[in-house]
């Protein structure tokens, strides 16, 4: 598999490198990268917080900052490790500065834009409910105020190559070619766990206005029949307990738990699918591997892209963490996989007494 041409720019300096690794997840708001190489003598290194970008064969993968610089002088070698983070790191780690901390009658994208005092940028795909009132907690970050709202909408928040936050409700596309044992899969493993899965899942909450049962004691319930026994779990909803939010949240809790409990890890040669697209979280790919009981469409939860130019290295590889598409808001297209890969399709029951 040919090497990707990696371009790392930091503060106007093009960084020569020996190996690089990039971590991207559909369930995390900040992608990261680590670059190892030599900084030429007499050249000022890229210090932490320097603006940086990373691309592969012209495809932008990360826009952000230098996070850490670690020069290392060994007995017979000198090198530096430089870590990079997405611009969205400031949406996760810094506090919102807002005069009142209150916005009214906006959807989740509008809430994010109102509190995005650093200009990070918010993208959203899909329809979202209008939120009557949202008040931040003092010291809260942009991500921490949006994440509960996303769960209530059965949505996920991740970052983009341009360093913006993106809010979506389901997988955004399908990769070309698929993955198959003996063809393009180098190694594969799976984990099936009962930890974190419950039956039933119950979400309870309250509304900020009113004294009716719907405002004071709403409840939504969903079942995961694959658990096989009674394992009740009660979750308190953050934010307004509207009927839609309650039902979305309880279905999301059941699906997300299944996605955490049942995963596959597949390593392939190269960073791209048969159509030339870099393996991307929250995209679908068909996987066929009998030794891990897989024969179905899966969704990529996260990807680790690595490349090493040394002669005895593994070269260019991608390690994909996969789960059933229903765990990230997708749908089942049929499966020939083993029973352990089954995922719930919960239907919420709403009540207020």
VOGU-3710 file (C-alpha; in Angstrom, 3 decimals, decimal comma):
1> xxxxxxxxxx> 0,000/0,000/0,000  1,592/3,352/-1,039  2,407/5,874/1,651  0,151/8,853/2,189  1,861/12,191/1,591  1,430/13,775/5,008  1,655/17,543/5,313  1,958/18,981/8,818  2,041/22,761/9,038  2,547/24,534/12,357
11> xxxxxxxxxx> 3,110/28,256/12,615  4,237/28,398/8,985  6,779/25,607/9,577  6,528/22,420/7,525  7,372/19,594/9,922  9,485/16,695/8,635  8,290/13,477/10,249  9,073/9,772/10,623  5,751/8,467/11,904  2,306/9,883/12,525
21> xxxxxxxxxx> -0,887/8,706/14,226  -4,314/10,354/14,074  -7,286/9,510/16,314  -10,835/10,476/15,273  -14,101/9,421/16,924  -17,807/9,866/16,207  -18,409/10,072/19,951  -15,736/12,596/20,907  -15,504/16,302/20,193  -11,726/16,555/19,781
31> xxxxxxxxxx> -9,557/14,649/17,299  -5,851/14,359/18,048  -2,609/13,509/16,277  0,964/12,711/17,262  3,876/13,385/14,908  7,388/12,077/15,561  10,369/13,381/13,643  13,385/15,666/13,552  13,313/19,448/13,720  16,305/20,782/11,749
41> xxxxxxxxxx> 19,034/22,503/13,819  18,609/26,242/14,072  14,873/26,075/13,375  12,485/27,372/16,027  10,173/24,490/17,012  6,385/24,813/17,027  5,569/25,657/20,627  2,284/24,686/22,323  -0,784/26,631/21,108  0,750/27,311/17,691
51> xxxxxxxxxx> -1,896/27,018/14,964  -1,530/23,774/12,998  -3,062/21,706/10,201  -2,542/18,110/9,075  -3,510/16,693/5,676  -2,942/13,455/3,746  -2,578/13,564/-0,043  -4,332/16,913/0,051  -7,233/15,710/2,250  -7,543/17,899/5,338
61> xxxxxxxxxx> -7,699/15,783/8,504  -7,127/18,207/11,388  -7,269/21,947/12,007  -6,177/23,089/15,424  -3,163/23,680/17,576  0,074/22,195/18,806  -0,761/20,682/22,180  2,574/19,321/23,401  6,204/19,459/22,318  8,506/16,752/23,665
71> xxxxxxxxxx> 12,113/16,912/22,400  14,075/13,798/23,323  17,816/13,218/23,104  18,706/9,519/23,272  22,104/7,827/23,286  22,277/7,661/19,495  19,285/9,613/18,245  17,439/12,896/18,620  13,794/13,367/17,850  10,760/15,359/18,889
81> xxxxxxxxxx> 7,195/14,245/19,511  4,577/16,861/18,677  0,914/16,346/19,544  -1,896/18,231/17,817  -5,511/18,841/18,855  -8,571/20,096/17,017  -9,748/23,691/17,438  -12,721/22,171/19,256  -10,528/21,559/22,291  -11,546/25,048/23,400
91> xxxxxxxxxx> -15,219/24,074/23,178  -14,504/21,270/25,645  -12,053/22,875/28,053  -12,915/26,580/28,274  -15,871/28,287/29,916  -18,669/30,095/28,126  -18,627/33,879/28,536  -22,162/35,196/28,132  -23,874/38,198/29,716  -26,950/36,329/30,971
101> xxxxxxxxxx> -26,208/32,645/30,304  -29,774/32,307/29,023  -31,199/31,750/25,547  -34,813/31,137/24,572  -36,696/29,581/21,665  -33,758/28,129/19,763  -32,845/24,635/18,623  -29,588/22,987/19,666  -27,636/24,617/16,831  -28,991/28,020/17,804
111> xxxxxxxxxx> -28,090/27,425/21,446  -24,562/26,494/20,411  -24,180/29,561/18,217  -25,453/31,840/20,989  -22,825/30,542/23,416  -19,962/30,150/20,907  -18,087/33,225/22,082  -14,789/31,857/20,685  -16,091/31,452/17,129  -15,405/27,720/16,940
121> xxxxxxxxxx> -18,381/27,049/14,657  -21,415/24,764/14,893  -22,694/22,503/12,112  -25,897/20,475/12,381  -27,652/18,000/10,100  -31,254/16,956/10,650  -34,279/18,495/12,327  -34,122/19,524/15,978  -36,774/20,615/18,441  -37,018/24,243/19,545
131> xxxxxxxxxx> -35,898/24,622/23,160  -38,059/27,064/25,102  -35,322/28,069/27,544  -31,734/27,005/28,185  -29,652/28,313/31,081  -25,974/27,435/31,381  -24,251/26,541/34,635  -21,509/28,967/35,742  -18,169/27,822/34,351  -19,755/25,390/31,910
141> xxxxxxxxxx> -18,069/24,716/28,563  -19,791/24,892/25,191  -19,565/21,125/24,750  -20,809/20,328/28,250  -23,905/22,495/27,774  -24,682/21,005/24,336  -24,028/17,330/25,081  -27,127/16,747/27,273  -29,239/18,540/24,670  -27,831/16,239/22,002
151> xxxxxxxxxx> -28,697/13,131/24,023  -32,238/14,426/24,408  -32,404/14,662/20,604  -30,813/11,208/20,072  -27,870/12,971/18,429  -24,089/12,845/18,715  -21,492/15,621/18,678  -18,099/15,230/17,048  -15,595/17,517/15,359  -14,846/18,159/11,686
161> xxxxxxxxxx> -11,512/18,332/9,826  -11,955/22,113/9,834  -12,125/22,161/13,629  -15,848/22,802/14,102  -18,462/20,999/16,197  -20,923/18,885/14,204  -24,265/17,582/15,526  -25,905/14,668/13,683  -28,582/12,049/14,330  -27,476/9,132/12,153
171> xxxxxxxxxx> -24,594/7,785/10,019  -23,758/10,182/7,199  -22,699/7,896/4,360  -21,421/4,482/3,233  -17,861/3,512/2,359  -17,058/1,806/-0,930  -15,844/-1,769/-1,220  -16,365/-3,151/2,263  -14,032/-5,176/4,478  -13,529/-8,918/4,166
181> xxxxxxxxxx> -11,343/-11,549/5,813  -8,607/-12,732/3,474  -9,038/-9,730/1,190  -8,225/-6,447/2,922  -8,459/-7,205/6,656  -5,090/-7,667/8,370  -6,505/-8,509/11,794  -9,867/-8,477/13,535  -11,175/-8,914/17,054  -14,505/-8,487/18,806
191> xxxxxxxxxx> -15,809/-7,945/22,311  -19,253/-8,955/23,549  -20,132/-7,719/27,025  -23,210/-7,487/29,202  -21,721/-4,623/31,185  -23,630/-1,370/30,881  -26,741/-2,887/29,265  -30,073/-2,650/31,061  -33,683/-3,719/30,663  -35,760/-1,647/30,978
201> xxxxxxxxxx> -34,205/1,810/30,712  -36,307/4,554/32,307  -35,795/8,288/31,787  -37,377/10,759/34,200  -37,302/14,538/34,280  -39,229/17,741/34,799  -40,213/20,802/32,845  -39,330/24,297/34,009  -42,910/25,517/33,790  -46,239/24,061/34,918
211> xxxxxxxxxx> -47,596/21,812/37,657  -49,355/19,182/35,550  -48,248/15,532/35,633  -46,630/16,079/32,216  -44,525/18,870/33,701  -43,764/17,313/37,095  -43,683/13,534/36,648  -43,037/12,551/33,023  -41,426/9,196/32,362  -40,278/7,314/29,270
221> xxxxxxxxxx> -39,385/3,630/29,179  -37,615/1,438/26,604  -36,678/-2,235/26,601  -33,560/-4,064/25,456  -34,864/-7,612/25,197  -31,432/-8,961/24,246  -30,393/-8,490/27,900  -32,534/-11,507/28,772  -33,407/-10,597/32,356  -34,614/-7,689/34,457
231> xxxxxxxxxx> -31,853/-5,059/34,861  -33,665/-1,738/35,405  -31,825/1,559/35,003  -33,219/5,028/35,792  -31,653/8,054/34,093  -32,475/11,662/34,993  -32,866/13,850/31,918  -30,892/17,088/31,771  -32,953/19,920/30,317  -36,607/20,299/29,416
241> xxxxxxxxxx> -38,560/17,051/29,750  -40,758/17,420/26,692  -42,442/14,326/25,308  -40,119/14,229/22,298  -36,993/14,728/24,402  -38,007/11,996/26,844  -38,721/9,450/24,110  -35,584/10,312/22,140  -33,416/10,141/25,248  -34,600/6,731/26,457
251> xxxxxxxxxx> -34,243/5,166/23,005  -30,781/6,690/22,708  -29,712/5,372/26,121  -30,662/1,808/25,141  -28,964/1,975/21,741  -25,823/3,687/23,027  -25,373/1,081/25,768  -25,516/-1,673/23,163  -22,931/0,152/21,075  -20,539/0,328/24,007
261> xxxxxxxxxx> -21,015/-3,319/24,953  -20,554/-4,918/21,525  -17,701/-3,781/19,269  -15,296/-5,050/16,637  -11,780/-3,800/15,961  -10,468/-4,257/12,428  -7,040/-3,312/11,083  -6,611/-2,735/7,351  -3,776/-1,691/5,078  -4,018/1,917/3,959
271> xxxxxxxxxx> -6,196/4,789/5,066  -8,770/4,735/2,275  -11,680/2,666/1,010  -12,042/1,292/-2,525  -13,315/4,671/-3,717  -10,402/6,625/-2,252  -12,198/8,106/0,767  -10,345/8,102/4,068  -12,016/5,826/6,632  -14,380/8,150/8,499
281> xxxxxxxxxx> -16,226/7,789/11,829  -20,030/7,742/11,617  -19,851/6,222/8,131  -21,105/2,734/7,300  -19,056/-0,160/5,939  -19,978/-3,763/5,199  -17,820/-6,242/7,146  -17,548/-9,984/6,525  -15,327/-11,974/8,895  -16,507/-15,412/10,117
291> xxxxxxxxxx> -13,971/-15,649/12,963  -15,608/-12,712/14,741  -19,113/-13,787/13,622  -19,599/-10,713/11,446  -21,497/-10,498/8,165  -23,402/-7,210/8,064  -23,269/-3,463/7,652  -21,454/-1,753/10,528  -20,837/1,842/11,535  -17,361/3,173/12,309
301> xxxxxxxxxx> -17,235/4,520/15,869  -13,611/5,604/15,742  -10,520/5,314/13,582  -6,798/5,334/14,307  -4,698/6,218/11,247  -0,996/5,372/11,513  1,939/5,651/9,136  5,609/4,868/9,720  8,277/5,433/7,071  10,941/3,197/8,608
311> xxxxxxxxxx> 11,895/0,118/6,592  10,857/-2,447/9,228  7,568/-0,734/10,145  3,941/-1,623/9,404  3,704/1,195/6,872  0,259/2,738/6,411  -2,603/1,242/8,406  -6,042/2,098/9,739  -7,596/0,553/12,832  -11,383/0,838/12,863
321> xxxxxxxxxx> -13,648/0,380/15,879  -17,070/-0,753/14,671  -20,531/-1,374/16,063  -24,066/-2,019/14,838  -25,423/1,077/13,013  -28,416/1,257/15,359  -26,062/2,237/18,180  -25,390/5,570/16,421  -28,896/6,255/15,190  -28,791/4,151/12,015
331> xxxxxxxxxx> -31,079/1,336/10,969  -30,672/-2,388/10,378  -30,361/-3,516/6,766  -30,446/-7,193/7,680  -27,708/-9,325/9,175  -26,083/-12,706/8,710  -23,937/-12,168/11,806  -23,903/-14,202/14,986  -26,527/-13,598/17,673  -24,146/-11,525/19,782
341> xxxxxxxxxx> -24,234/-8,700/17,232  -27,953/-8,061/17,654  -28,778/-4,499/18,699  -32,010/-3,188/20,208  -34,585/-1,252/18,229  -36,332/0,256/21,257  -39,747/1,868/21,077  -40,269/4,390/23,851  -43,373/4,312/26,038  -44,264/7,704/27,527
351> xxx> -46,383/8,279/30,624  -47,095/10,985/33,191  -48,972/10,165/36,390
//
